[in-house]
Amino acid sequence: MNGGTALSVPRERLVERALALIVKGEIAPGTAAQDARMALNQWRNKSPEHAAALLEARHRWDALGGMADGLRAHFDAPAAHTTAAAVSASSDRPERRKLLLSIAGMLGCGLVAGRGVQWYWQQPVFRAAYSTSTAQMIKLALVDAANGTAGTQLELAPQSVINVALYRQRRVVEMARGEVRFDVAHDTQRPFLVLTRGAIIEVVGTVFTVRDRGGPITVGVEQGHVRVQVRARNGTETPQLEVIDLRRGELVEVRDGHADAVRQSDTQALSAWRDGWFVFENTPLGDALAVVNSYRNQPIISNDPNIDALRLSGRFRTNDSVGLVALLPTILPVTAMPRPDGSVELLAR
């Protein structure tokens, strides 16, 4: 497929490294788990190979089912007479580190006691990675319909990166960054999941768009019904799950672990790039520039948070960012300063 590169089987050492971080992020106490999850996210973004290894590691961890609670007891249940200081110190004891490594090693070898058949059943029947470069868009057709013919249609905006894995019981897209419009083939037996850095979108069959340009994660539904699961933090060490149901014409933005209020919107405008348009509706200028820059070899930049917070509304051609640069000073209190390298800096006026 144009723009797509099939993933090779991930190296086992990378899978084992991802497993070690997953295990620590799930069952280690306190801030150690949070640090592990942050490290895992950074590790995943190093390369497509790292992302593929993480996907494989998560499938193996999922095969453990409810074992996580039992394992967590090894970390969170000190003796009653142990002081708080001793508990904190004990979280890094060698024997606990050995336990983490042994769990990861067990999974790395695929030796999940009593779960071998289940683990085999959960192996992907198809896996691929796709990415687009500056100003490039691609369309993909997945062979995931119930009768084995072309089913789900994916359209990737410029500078987007995804990993696709199809299983016998589910379909998974890991979205590292960018914008993707999904037209999902209906299959009640195999839910469709989109995994982003801050939320999981679950659907059986519908049309929706997901945008992640580094700011808020935006989900807009054109048809059907999707469920957005957000790992929200309320100041405690235990993440709280926030669940939002979106239906036709509804849009939500997820930022900093929380979802904004669901609002009615022209959700088709979220994927207007398919027809050569940027459509912004009271959008912070910083977020709008992140979208526009995916079409430019040299970016439009701002080093002023006050400029980034300005609101932009309107329709603009995706192939005329030069015209947009010329227009901005007429509608916003900014000055556009060209740089020798072809980039443009916005300054307050």
C-alpha positions in Angstrom: 0.0 0.0 0.0 1.2 3.5 -0.8 2.9 5.0 2.3 2.7 1.8 4.3 5.5 -0.4 5.6 4.7 -3.8 7.0 6.3 -4.4 10.4 8.7 -7.2 10.9 8.4 -9.4 14.0 9.7 -7.2 16.8 13.0 -8.2 18.4 12.5 -10.2 21.5 14.9 -8.1 23.5 12.8 -5.0 22.8 9.6 -6.9 23.7 11.2 -7.9 27.0 12.2 -4.3 27.7 8.7 -3.1 27.0 7.3 -5.9 29.3 9.5 -4.9 32.1 8.2 -1.3 31.9 4.6 -2.5 31.6 4.8 -4.7 34.6 6.4 -2.0 36.7 3.8 0.5 35.5 1.0 -1.9 36.5 2.1 -3.3 39.8 4.8 -1.2 41.3 3.8 1.2 44.1 3.5 4.9 44.2 5.4 7.2 41.9 7.5 4.3 40.6 4.6 3.1 38.5 3.9 6.6 37.2 7.6 7.0 36.3 7.5 3.6 34.5 4.5 4.6 32.4 6.1 7.9 31.4 9.4 6.1 30.5 7.4 3.6 28.4 5.7 6.3 26.4 9.0 7.9 25.7 10.6 4.5 24.8 7.7 3.7 22.4 8.3 6.9 20.4 11.9 6.1 19.7 11.2 4.2 16.5 8.5 2.1 14.7 10.3 -1.0 15.9 9.9 0.1 19.5 6.2 0.8 18.9 5.7 -2.7 17.4 7.5 -4.3 20.4 5.3 -2.4 22.8 2.2 -3.7 20.9 3.4 -7.3 21.2 4.3 -6.8 24.8 0.8 -5.5 25.7 -0.8 -8.5 24.1 1.3 -10.9 26.2 0.5 -8.9 29.3 -3.2 -9.0 28.5 -2.9 -12.8 28.3 -2.3 -12.7 32.1 -5.8 -11.6 32.7 -6.4 -11.0 36.4 -3.0 -12.0 37.6 -2.0 -8.4 38.0 -3.9 -8.0 41.3 -2.1 -10.9 42.8 1.3 -9.7 41.6 0.6 -6.2 42.9 0.3 -7.7 46.4 4.0 -8.5 46.3 4.6 -4.8 46.0 1.8 -3.1 48.1 1.3 -5.4 51.0 4.2 -4.9 53.5 4.1 -6.4 57.0 1.8 -4.6 59.5 4.8 -3.5 61.6 6.8 -2.0 58.7 7.2 1.8 58.9 6.3 4.1 56.1 10.0 4.9 55.5 10.8 1.2 55.3 8.0 0.6 52.8 9.3 3.3 50.6 12.8 1.9 50.7 11.6 -1.6 50.2 10.0 -0.7 46.8 13.5 -0.9 45.3 14.7 -3.9 47.0 16.7 -6.3 44.8 14.2 -9.2 45.3 11.4 -7.0 44.0 13.4 -6.0 41.0 14.2 -9.7 40.4 10.5 -10.4 40.5 9.8 -7.8 37.9 12.5 -9.2 35.7 11.3 -12.8 36.2 7.8 -11.8 35.2 9.0 -10.0 32.1 11.2 -13.0 31.3 8.4 -15.4 31.7 6.2 -13.4 29.3 9.1 -12.9 26.9 9.4 -16.6 26.5 5.6 -16.9 26.1 5.5 -19.2 29.2 2.3 -18.0 30.8 1.2 -20.9 33.0 -2.2 -22.3 31.9 -2.6 -19.6 29.3 -0.6 -20.9 26.3 -3.7 -21.6 24.2 -5.2 -18.2 25.0 -1.9 -16.5 24.2 -1.7 -18.2 20.9 -5.3 -17.3 20.1 -4.5 -13.6 20.7 -1.7 -13.5 18.2 -2.4 -11.0 15.4 -3.4 -12.3 11.9 -2.2 -9.0 10.4 0.2 -6.3 11.5 1.5 -3.2 9.7 2.8 0.3 10.3 1.9 3.3 8.3 3.1 6.9 8.2 2.8 10.0 6.1 5.3 12.7 5.4 4.8 16.4 5.1 1.8 17.3 2.9 1.2 13.6 2.1 -2.1 11.8 2.6 -2.9 8.1 2.2 -6.0 5.9 2.1 -6.0 2.4 3.5 -8.4 -0.5 3.2 -8.1 -3.1 5.9 -9.2 -6.7 5.2 -11.2 -6.9 8.4 -14.8 -7.4 7.4 -16.6 -10.6 8.6 -16.4 -12.2 5.1 -12.7 -11.4 4.7 -13.1 -8.7 2.1 -12.0 -5.1 2.3 -13.6 -3.5 5.3 -12.5 -0.6 7.4 -11.3 2.5 5.5 -8.5 4.6 7.0 -7.4 8.0 5.7 -4.2 9.5 7.2 -3.5 13.3 7.1 0.1 14.5 6.7 2.6 13.7 9.4 0.6 10.9 10.9 1.9 7.6 12.4 -0.1 4.5 13.2 0.3 0.8 13.9 -2.4 -1.6 12.9 -2.9 -5.1 14.4 -5.9 -7.3 13.5 -6.8 -10.2 15.8 -9.4 -12.9 15.7 -11.2 -11.2 18.5 -10.4 -7.5 18.2 -8.9 -4.9 15.9 -6.4 -2.4 17.2 -4.8 0.8 15.9 -2.1 2.5 17.9 -2.0 6.1 17.0 1.3 7.8 17.8 0.5 11.2 16.3 -1.4 13.0 13.5 -5.0 12.8 12.2 -6.9 9.8 11.0 -10.4 9.4 9.8 -11.9 5.9 10.5 -14.8 4.3 8.6 -15.0 1.1 10.6 -16.6 -2.1 9.2 -19.3 -3.3 11.5 -18.3 -6.5 13.4 -19.9 -7.1 16.8 -17.5 -10.0 17.4 -14.4 -7.9 17.0 -14.5 -4.5 18.6 -12.3 -1.8 17.0 -9.9 0.0 19.4 -7.9 3.2 18.7 -5.1 3.7 21.3 -3.8 7.2 21.8 -1.4 8.7 24.4 -4.3 9.9 26.5 -7.4 7.9 25.6 -8.8 4.7 24.1 -11.6 4.9 21.6 -13.8 1.8 21.2 -16.3 1.2 18.4 -18.1 -1.6 16.7 -18.9 0.2 13.4 -19.0 4.0 12.7 -17.2 6.9 11.1 -15.1 9.2 13.2 -11.9 11.2 13.2 -9.1 11.4 15.8 -6.6 14.3 15.9 -3.5 14.4 18.0 -1.0 17.1 17.1 0.7 17.3 20.5 -2.0 19.4 22.2 -5.5 18.1 23.0 -6.7 14.8 21.6 -9.8 15.5 19.6 -12.4 12.9 18.7 -15.4 13.8 16.5 -18.1 11.3 15.4 -19.8 11.6 11.9 -21.9 8.5 12.2 -22.7 5.9 14.8 -21.4 5.7 18.4 -18.0 5.6 20.0 -16.9 5.3 23.6 -13.9 7.3 24.7 -12.0 6.0 27.8 -9.8 8.6 29.5 -7.3 7.7 32.2 -8.1 10.7 34.4 -6.0 11.5 37.6 -7.7 13.1 40.6 -4.6 13.8 42.6 -4.3 10.3 44.0 -1.9 7.5 42.9 -4.8 5.5 41.5 -5.9 6.5 38.0 -9.7 7.0 37.6 -11.3 5.9 34.4 -13.5 8.5 32.7 -15.8 7.2 30.1 -17.5 9.4 27.5 -20.1 8.2 24.9 -20.1 10.2 21.7 -22.8 10.0 19.0 -23.3 11.6 15.6 -22.4 15.3 15.5 -20.6 15.2 18.9 -17.0 16.1 19.6 -14.8 16.0 22.7 -11.2 17.1 23.5 -9.0 15.3 25.9 -6.2 17.2 27.6 -3.9 16.5 30.6 -5.8 13.4 31.5 -9.3 14.9 31.5 -12.0 15.3 28.9 -13.7 18.7 28.2 -17.4 18.9 28.0 -18.9 17.1 25.0 -20.2 19.6 22.4 -22.2 19.6 19.2 -20.0 20.4 16.2 -19.7 20.0 12.5 -17.6 16.9 12.9 -17.1 16.4 9.2 -15.1 19.6 9.3 -12.6 17.8 11.5 -11.5 15.8 8.5 -12.0 18.6 5.9 -8.3 18.1 5.0 -9.5 15.2 2.9 -11.0 17.8 0.5 -8.1 20.2 0.8 -9.3 22.5 3.6 -8.3 23.5 7.1 -11.4 24.3 9.1 -10.9 25.9 12.5 -13.7 26.8 14.9 -12.5 29.0 17.8 -9.3 27.0 17.8 -6.3 28.1 19.9 -3.7 29.4 17.4 -1.0 27.1 18.8 -3.2 24.0 18.0 -4.1 25.4 14.6 -0.4 25.9 13.7 0.4 22.3 14.6 -2.1 21.2 12.0 -1.0 23.7 9.3 2.7 22.9 9.9 2.0 19.2 8.8 1.8 20.7 5.3 4.9 22.9 5.4 8.5 21.9 5.1 9.4 24.9 7.3 7.1 25.7 10.2 5.1 28.7 11.3 6.3 29.2 14.9 5.4 31.1 18.0 7.4 31.4 21.2 4.7 33.4 22.9 2.0 31.6 24.9 -0.2 34.6 24.5 -0.1 34.3 20.8 -0.7 30.5 21.0 -3.8 31.2 23.0 -5.4 33.5 20.4 -8.4 32.0 18.7 -8.7 31.2 15.0 -11.8 30.5 13.0 -12.3 30.1 9.3 -11.7 27.9 6.3 -8.3 27.9 4.6 -6.8 25.9 1.7 -4.3 23.3 2.8 -2.1 24.1 -0.2 -1.9 27.8 0.5 -0.2 28.2 3.9 1.6 31.2 2.4 -1.7 32.9 1.9 -2.7 32.0 5.5 0.6 33.6 6.8 -0.3 36.8 4.9 -3.8 36.7 6.2 -3.1 36.2 9.9 -1.9 39.8 10.7 -5.2 41.1 9.2 -7.4 39.0 11.6 -5.2 38.6 14.7 -2.9 41.0 16.6 0.3 39.4 15.2 3.1 40.2 12.8 4.6 37.5 10.6 8.4 37.6 10.3 10.0 35.4 7.6 13.3 33.7 8.5 16.2 32.9 6.2 15.5 29.1 6.5 12.0 29.6 5.2 10.2 29.3 8.5 7.9 32.1 9.8 7.8 33.5 13.3 4.7 35.1 14.7 5.3 38.1 17.0 2.8 40.1 19.1 1.8 43.4 17.5 
